[in-house]
Amino acid sequence: MKKEWFFDRFCGRQFAALVEDGKLAEFSVEREDYGNIVGNIYKGKVVNVLSGMNAAFIACGLHKNCYLSMEETYTDYTKYDGTLVETNVKPLKLKVGDEILVQVTKPPRGNKGAKVTTHLSLVGKHIIYLPTTDFLGISRKITDEKQREKLLKNVEKMRTSVNEGFIVRTQAPLATQKQLKTEADYLKKLYAQLCNEAEKAVVGDVLYEDEELPVRIMRDSFGDELVAIRVGDEELYQKLRALIRLRGDVPEKKLIKYDGERSMLKEYGITPLVYEATRPTVSLENGGYLVIDPTEALTVIDVNTGSYVGETSLEETVFAVNLEAAKEIARQVRLRNIGGIVVVDFIDMTDEAHKEAITEALRNALAQDKAKCNVLPMSELCLTQFTRKRVGNEAMSFLIKPCAHCGGMGEVHEDIFTFMQIRAAILDCFADGYSATVVDLHEGIMHKILSEGVFSIEAKNRWKDKRVYLIPHKTYREEFFTVRGDNSNVLHLPDKAQILY
């Protein structure tokens, strides 16, 4: 499988896209000012204890208080092979006012705050250090039994306390024993420094932050099938090049700096693929289609035959559509980062062998996902339920928002999507030889561009010898705009026009 990663940063966000054999497989967006809080360690304070739920709410300086289960025995290590020593685990006993260290395991979602744990973990390239959890585990992707045994013995020697543990990651076989020892010592020093800082920290202080989006992806996701890493920002390119040189397991020639004048995401056809991923209807190659409907409790996916009529019988026609749908569903939940419960309404089939084949096809397709998935057998109504572990924010939460014109019953594109399109259109004008561009857009969008400095980096660098004029319109929809190029020495613009920066 041909895999290409694309990284870029603009409009105060960082973007990452994975294309597999020409199809968009993953897409992530993070704000640069606070990014992804999963993995961050905070000094928190217990503000409420719910005896009936055996849980507590922790103030960590975030917008909403965090949820902590007092019955937690360990963090979710079920995707690793290993044994937890339960005898060393004591139930939490907390009271209001207690100050504790907590780590975010799940991000805020809707009206729910983040979920946290007191069992901290520090992630390295080859191993994960568990300073307070007696657990030795190893990635299931390492399949050689002799290699697994050797690696577990090596990390066992690194333990200096019965209350600490390690998890061997997929990249560990590529490292020497000395490299593993060096990494373990570094993570232990990092934890010791974290504890020292915690003594003088105040509630809400961030004691540890995970790496930014592109660095996390390079740490966790790269493999032999990678053919190219394309980067659209010079500063980000230099950072990733230094990291690749440090890693040593990814050829530097695969890192490619995009120097085109147009938007990289648009130039490589990623922008329209992202747009398609925001739509509820997904077309299948054989003419069928899916309808994806996320709700508060679960996500429902409906499978339809569409224009596909088959050639032999109704049962075979339905089976062919369901089989194609199973593969596409696995791609869509990964692309949209859908977590929790998913219910798929496959088209009715009568052949039990076909039902089992569809379930197995879905299970095999989901096995390629880094997030843990569990697929249940298909019901008599041809409904299939599966769960997918929620990892980070759903990608669509950065690209769509409730529609203000229908009381929140529908959705429109988030402002960042409009910023992306305006930026790409401006770059197109300059690439076509124009020295100035005139942008007609919604009044509120213009004010956000100016007040938030959305295009400040471009204005100071790539556009410093260009002119960009913004003309606000009260009657425009938020997502509607026009961009035109102009080389006139004198531009006749309305009084309400604003020059960008």
Secondary structure, DSSP 8 states (H G I E B T S, - for coil): --EEEEEEEETTEEEEEEEETTEEEEEEEEETTT---TT-EEEEEEEEEETTTTEEEEE-SSSS-EEEETT--S---TTEEEEE-GGG-------TT-EEEEEEEE--BTTB--EEESS--EE-SSEEEETT--EEEEETT---HHHHHHHHHHHHHT--STT-EEEE-TTGGGS-HHHHHHHHHHHHHHHHHHHHHHHH--TT-EEE----HHHHHHHHT--TTEEEEEE--HHHHHHHHHHHHHH-SS-GGGEEE---SS-HHHHTTHHHHHHHHTSSEEE-TTS-EEEEEE-SS-EEEEEE-TT---SS-HHHHHHHHHHHHHHHHHHHHHHTT--EEEEEE------HHHHHHHHHHHHHHHTTSSS-EEE----TTSEEEEEE---S--GGGGTEEE-TTTTTSSEEE-HHHHHHHHHHHHHHHHHTT-SEEEEEEEHHHHHHHHHTTTTHHHHHTTTTTSEEEEEEESSS-TT-EEEEEE--SS----TT-EE--
